[in-house]
């Protein structure tokens, strides 16, 4: 009896399986989401409200003033109520779907902003450390004010030397001066 059973076909792992037949039609969720956003965007406009108002007024006026055999929805307007309910039952989930997609986009944008802020903070801290290092380094470098004060001191010394030289002497350096020990 064990030999009467047919062996199962071997499944090859190096090849993809054949697609299964599905009972429900397939659809692209991204395309459906974009369509729902377009519909939700239209439902939130003044144009939609104006068109909806015009259609309802025309519906009511037609079913009140048209000849009896051309009226399709008598006074309690049950069919109009059904159509508005149907429109609302489709509009609400589409609007919710569009809001969920917007929330997802906002979440991604928020995460990107958070990462950008972290990078900006790291860059700012790095630049702050660099500026602090430059300030420490500048403590050892001559600044404009220090150079100005040194030049003013030299100018005063030159003025004093010029005053101390007699009028007729052109080259005061040729005068005999006591030599420093280190001069050669």
Secondary structure, DSSP 4 states (H G I P E B T S, - for coil): -TTTSPPPPPPPTTSPPPPPP-SSPP--HHHHHHHHHHHHHHHTSHHHHHHHHHHHHHHHHHHHHS-GGG-SS-TT-HHHHHHHHHHHHHHHHHHHHHHHHHHHHHHHHHHHHHHHHHHHHHHHHHHHHHHHHHHHHHTTS--HHHHHHHHHHHHHHHHHHHHHS-TT-S-GGGS--PPPTT--
